[in-house]
Amino acid sequence: MSALMDGIKGNCFAVFGRAGMDMFADPLGVKSEEAAHFRADLGGSSANICAGLVKLGSKAALITSVSDDAVGRFALNRLRHYGVDTSHIRVLGGEYRLSLAVYESCMEDFQNVIYRNGAVDFQVTEEDMDRVDYGAHSALITAGTVFAAEPSRSATFRAFENARKVGLPVIFDIDYRPYSWPSPEVAAKVLSRAGAESDLIVGNDEEFGFMAGGIEKGLDKARELAAEGRMVIYKMGEAGAITMADGEEFRTGIYPVTAVKPNGAGDSFMAGLLASIADGHSLKDAVLRGSACASIVVSQPGCAPAMPTTAQLDAFLEQHPGPTAA
C-alpha cells in the first residue's frame, strides 16, 4: 500500500483510455432532439480524468490514439488547452473515428447518445505502449473501456507489465460500458483480470456486482479484492462510498447538489481523489474531496469544462453544507 500512496503522491500520471468529443444541448433543460444549439468540448472518460487532474494541479499524460481528421484535432487542441501532455497520442488515418457523445443538461429522462463505430482508441497497440517512458511517471491510471476490444485490450495489459517493471502502481476505474463489449461474460472475465492486476480499484456497486455475477455480491467482491492487499473504493451513489485499505473500512457521504446531468461524476471523483492524496490530504479527506468534485461536475453542463480547479473545490467545500452522514 505504501508504494501505491508514494506513486500517487508523485503526482505525475500516465493515463490510458479514450479521448472523445462531447456535444451537449444548450441551454440547460432543453432536450437534445429539441435543441437548436449545442456546445462542444473534450469528452471521453480518460481524457476527462486527465483534464480534472491538471486543473487540480497534477501532471497527466494521455496515452491513446485519435483520428486524423477535424474531430481528432479538436480533441488534441482541447487536451492541450487543459494542459494535458499529448506527446504519447498517435494520430491514425483511415476509417477509424474519435468517440462522440451527444447529451443534455436535463435529469428527467436523461439521454446520452454515444457514437463508437470504428472507435480509434481501440487501435492502440503494444508497440504504442512500449514507446511510453514509464519511469517519467509516478502512477498508471486506466478506465475499463480500454479492455473492451483488441488490440487495445492486450496493449493495456502490456502497459500494466511495463509499469510493474519500473515499480509504478496501477489505478483502475472499472467504468463498465455494456455497449462497448462483445458480451457480458467476456467483460466480467477481462475486467476481473484487470482488477486482479491493479493496486487501487474504483467502481460503483453495479460494477463490482457485475464482476461478481450479481449486484448483491458486489460488496463481497470488493472486500475480497481488498483482502488481497489492494485499496478499493466502493461507490454507492447517494449512499456515499466505502473505502477499504490496509485491512480497514470507512464510510463517507456525499455533498448534495441540484444536478443538471448524471455523467462525468466518476471521472471527476477519480481526479479529485488522486490530486488530493498527492496534495497531502488524508485518505478520508481525499475521498470526500473526490465526492465534492463529483457533485460540482453534475451541477454544471459539460464534463471537462465543469471539472473544478483547486480554488473552486476549496471554495465549494467552505460554502457547501455536508457531507451527508455515511
Backbone hydrogen bonds, N-H to C=O, Kabsch-Sander energy under -0.5 kcal/mol:
donor,donor_aa,acceptor,acceptor_aa,energy
5,M,1,M,-2.3
6,D,2,S,-2.7
7,G,3,A,-2.2
8,I,4,L,-2.3
9,K,5,M,-2.6
10,G,6,D,-1.2
11,N,8,I,-1.7
12,C,7,G,-0.5
13,F,59,K,-2.8
14,A,139,A,-2.5
15,V,13,F,-0.6
15,V,61,A,-3.3
16,F,141,I,-3.0
17,G,63,I,-1.5
20,G,43,G,-2.5
21,M,99,S,-2.2
22,D,41,D,-2.9
23,M,101,A,-3.0
24,F,39,R,-2.5
25,A,103,Y,-2.4
26,D,37,H,-2.5
29,G,105,S,-2.3
30,V,27,P,-1.5
34,E,31,K,-1.4
35,A,31,K,-0.6
35,A,32,S,-1.1
37,H,26,D,-0.6
39,R,24,F,-2.8
41,D,22,D,-2.0
43,G,20,G,-2.5
47,A,18,R,-1.8
48,N,44,G,-2.8
49,I,45,S,-2.2
50,C,46,S,-2.2
51,A,47,A,-2.5
52,G,48,N,-2.7
53,L,49,I,-2.6
54,V,50,C,-2.5
55,K,51,A,-2.3
56,L,52,G,-0.9
56,L,53,L,-0.6
57,G,54,V,-1.8
58,S,53,L,-2.6
59,K,11,N,-1.9
61,A,13,F,-2.6
62,L,85,D,-1.9
63,I,15,V,-3.1
64,T,62,L,-0.6
66,V,90,R,-2.1
68,D,92,L,-1.8
69,D,67,S,-1.9
73,R,69,D,-2.4
74,F,70,A,-1.9
75,A,71,V,-2.1
76,L,72,G,-2.1
77,N,73,R,-2.6
78,R,74,F,-2.4
79,L,75,A,-2.6
80,R,76,L,-2.3
81,H,77,N,-2.1
82,Y,78,R,-1.9
83,G,79,L,-0.6
83,G,80,R,-0.8
84,V,79,L,-2.6
85,D,60,A,-2.6
86,T,84,V,-0.5
89,I,86,T,-1.7
90,R,64,T,-2.0
90,R,88,H,-0.5
92,L,66,V,-3.0
92,L,90,R,-0.6
97,R,118,G,-2.6
99,S,19,A,-0.8
100,L,115,Y,-1.6
101,A,21,M,-2.5
102,V,113,V,-2.5
103,Y,23,M,-2.2
103,Y,101,A,-0.5
104,E,111,Q,-0.7
106,C,104,E,-1.1
110,F,107,M,-1.3
113,V,102,V,-3.0
114,I,112,N,-0.6
115,Y,100,L,-3.2
116,R,114,I,-0.7
119,A,116,R,-1.2
120,V,97,R,-2.6
122,F,119,A,-1.0
123,Q,120,V,-1.9
124,V,121,D,-1.0
129,M,125,T,-1.7
130,D,126,E,-2.0
131,R,127,E,-0.9
131,R,128,D,-0.6
132,V,129,M,-1.0
134,Y,132,V,-1.3
136,A,133,D,-1.5
137,H,134,Y,-1.9
138,S,12,C,-3.4
139,A,12,C,-1.2
140,L,169,P,-2.6
141,I,14,A,-2.8
142,T,171,I,-2.3
143,A,16,F,-1.2
144,G,173,D,-2.2
146,V,143,A,-1.5
147,F,144,G,-1.8
148,A,145,T,-1.9
149,A,146,V,-0.5
152,S,122,F,-1.5
153,R,149,A,-2.2
155,A,151,P,-2.3
156,T,152,S,-2.4
157,F,153,R,-1.9
158,R,154,S,-1.9
159,A,155,A,-1.9
160,F,156,T,-2.0
161,E,157,F,-1.9
162,N,158,R,-2.7
163,A,159,A,-2.5
164,R,160,F,-2.3
165,K,161,E,-1.7
166,V,162,N,-0.8
166,V,163,A,-0.9
167,G,164,R,-1.3
168,L,163,A,-2.7
171,I,140,L,-2.9
172,F,200,L,-3.2
173,D,142,T,-2.7
173,D,171,I,-0.5
174,I,172,F,-0.7
174,I,202,V,-2.2
180,S,177,R,-2.0
181,W,178,P,-1.5
187,A,183,S,-2.0
188,A,184,P,-2.7
189,K,185,E,-1.9
190,V,186,V,-2.6
191,L,187,A,-2.9
192,S,188,A,-1.7
193,R,189,K,-1.8
194,A,190,V,-2.3
195,G,191,L,-2.3
196,A,192,S,-2.2
197,E,193,R,-1.2
198,S,195,G,-1.5
199,D,170,V,-2.8
200,L,170,V,-1.7
201,I,231,M,-2.3
202,V,172,F,-2.7
203,G,233,I,-2.1
205,D,235,K,-1.8
208,F,204,N,-2.4
209,G,205,D,-2.2
210,F,206,E,-2.4
211,M,207,E,-2.1
212,A,208,F,-1.7
213,G,209,G,-1.0
213,G,210,F,-0.7
214,G,209,G,-3.0
217,K,214,G,-2.2
218,G,215,I,-1.2
221,K,217,K,-2.1
222,A,218,G,-2.4
223,R,219,L,-2.5
224,E,220,D,-2.2
225,L,221,K,-2.2
226,A,222,A,-2.2
227,A,223,R,-2.4
228,E,224,E,-0.8
228,E,225,L,-0.5
229,G,226,A,-2.0
230,R,225,L,-1.2
231,M,199,D,-2.6
232,V,244,M,-2.4
233,I,201,I,-2.7
234,Y,232,V,-0.5
234,Y,242,I,-3.0
235,K,203,G,-3.0
235,K,233,I,-0.7
236,M,240,G,-3.3
239,A,236,M,-2.0
240,G,237,G,-1.9
241,A,252,T,-2.1
242,I,234,Y,-2.4
243,T,250,F,-2.9
244,M,232,V,-3.1
245,A,248,E,-2.3
248,E,245,A,-1.9
250,F,243,T,-1.9
252,T,241,A,-2.3
259,A,257,V,-1.0
260,V,298,V,-3.3
261,K,298,V,-1.2
265,A,262,P,-0.6
268,S,264,G,-2.0
269,F,265,A,-2.7
270,M,266,G,-2.1
271,A,267,D,-2.1
272,G,268,S,-2.8
273,L,269,F,-2.8
274,L,270,M,-2.4
275,A,271,A,-2.5
276,S,272,G,-1.8
277,I,273,L,-2.1
278,A,274,L,-2.5
279,D,275,A,-1.3
280,G,277,I,-1.8
281,H,276,S,-2.3
286,A,282,S,-2.6
287,V,283,L,-2.3
288,L,284,K,-2.1
289,R,285,D,-2.6
290,G,286,A,-2.3
291,S,287,V,-2.2
292,A,288,L,-2.3
293,C,289,R,-2.3
294,A,290,G,-2.1
295,S,291,S,-2.1
296,I,292,A,-2.4
297,V,293,C,-2.2
298,V,294,A,-2.1
299,S,295,S,-1.0
299,S,296,I,-0.5
300,Q,297,V,-1.3
304,A,42,L,-0.8
306,A,303,C,-0.7
307,M,303,C,-0.9
307,M,304,A,-1.0
310,T,55,K,-1.0
313,L,309,T,-2.5
314,D,310,T,-2.7
315,A,311,A,-2.2
316,F,312,Q,-2.2
317,L,313,L,-2.3
318,E,314,D,-1.9
319,Q,315,A,-1.9
320,H,316,F,-2.3
324,T,254,I,-2.9
